[in-house]
Amino acid sequence: MLLELELDAPQDFDFIIGEWNVRHSRLKEILSDSDEWYEFTGESATVKTLGGFGNIEDNHLHFPEASIRAKAIRSYNAQTREWSIWWLDGRNPASMDTPVVGTFNEKVGQFFADDTFNDQPIKVRFIWNATNPEIPTWEQAFSKDDGKTWETNWKMMFTRK
């Protein structure tokens, strides 16, 4: 049975398995109509888990003020055909962020969650773009108007080590 499950494992995130250099761009001020960005570098390494029905991404982010460690934990629900993605930040190791949930369509994944930012209810959106698997990208956006408009506040571009 286990072998059958592994053969049926989703391949949506196979593009990110391995070791990567990462170029980050983040808005300096989120949800404040700012258009000023800052850039920094990082590294990530992703391995499959759960027999291919999940993966764990280990991140080292070199923010201008400090380097931190974080993990993305992803799991696939074969019944709903959806991925859930959690973020565990080394600056707050006692809790994980609300998971974003979604699917891939033609190598682009969209994932959503209801959350809060500075005590304000927001929607969160992640977009994974693997249309060029040699240079995949990720972006995060927040919406404070229930998804009518989105402010992208973090972008990542991956290049293989």
N, C-alpha and C positions, 0 to 999 in steps of 0.2 A: 504493500500500500504506500509506504513512504517513497519508494522509487517512482511510482505513478505520479504522486503529488509533485515531486521534483521535476519530472518531465513536463508537467502541466504548469509549472511556475511561470508567472508573467515575466516578460522581458523588457517592460517599459523603462526600467531604470538601469538596464545593463550598460548603457553608454557611460555611466558615471563610475562604474567599478574600476578601481585602480587608484593611482596617485596623481595629484594635480597641483599645479600652481594656480592661484586665484587672484584676480584683480577685482577689488571691491570699489564701488562708488556708493556713497550714502549722502542723503540730504543732511545738511547741517541742522536744520530745524524741521521737524515733521509736523504736518497738518497746520502750518502757519503761513501758507502761500509763499514759501521760500523757494528759490531756484538756485541756491548756492550749495554746491556739492563738495565733498572732500573724497580723496582716494587713498587707498592703502592696499597692502598685499596680504597674502595668506597662503596656506597650504591646506589640502584636504586629502584624505584617503578613505575610500569606501570599499566595504566588503559585504558580500551576500550573507544572509542569515535566514533562519526559519526555512531551510530547504529551498531557498530561492524566492520565498514569499515575503521577504523583507531584506533590508540592508541597513547598515550603520555607517554613518559618515563621521569621521573624526576630523575636526577643524582646528586650525591654529590661525587666529586672526591677529594681524599686527595693526591694531588701531593706532592713531597718532599718539594717544596718551598712554597706551599699554597694550601688551600682547595678552590674549586670553585664549582659553580652550573652550570648545563647545562640541556638541554632537547633534546630528540629525538622525532620528530613528524613524524608519519607514516600515510599514507593514501593509500587506495586501489582503483584502477580504475577498475571497473567491466567490462568496455568495452575492455580494453587492457589486463586485468588480470595481471596487474603489480602493485607492491608497489612502492611508492616514500618515501624516508626517508630524512628528513632535520635535521640538527644539529644546535642548538642555544646555544651558549657558553656565560656564564655570564661575561667573560672577554671582550666580544665584543657584547653587547646586542642590538646593532642597526642593525645587519644583520645576516641572516642565511646562512649557507654553501650551496653550490650548491647541489641539491638533487641527491642522488644515486637512480637508478631505476632498478628493477629486479623482479625475481620470485623465488619461492621455487620449488624444485624437490626432493621428498623423504626426507623431513624434513631438507634440506640444501638450504638456500637461497643465491643467488649471485646477487649483486647490483652494478651498474657501473655508473660513471659520468666522464665527461671531466672537468678538473679544472686546477688550477695553484698552484704551490708550489714554494715559493721564486722567483716569476716572471717567472717560467719555466712551460710550458704546461705539464700536466701529465694526466694520467688516474687514477681514484680512484676505488678501489674494496672493498666492504664489503662482508664478508661471515658470515652468521648466521648458526650455526650448532645446530639443536635440535634433533639429533638422540638419545641423552640421555637427555630427557626433564628435568631431575632432576639436571643436570649440563650443561646447554647450554653454548655455547661459541660464541664469536664474534671476528673477526679480520679485520683489515684494512690493505690494501696494496696499494702502489703507483707504477706506471710504467711510466718511462720517454721515453720508446721506443714503444709507441702505443700498449701496451699490450703483447709484445713478452716475456718480463720478468717482474716479480713482486717482490717488496721488501715489505715483511710484516713488519709493523712498530708499530703496536699496537694490543695487544691481551687482551681479557677480558674473565674471567671464572666466571660464576654466580652460587651461592649456595643460596637456599631458606632460608629466615630468619625464 
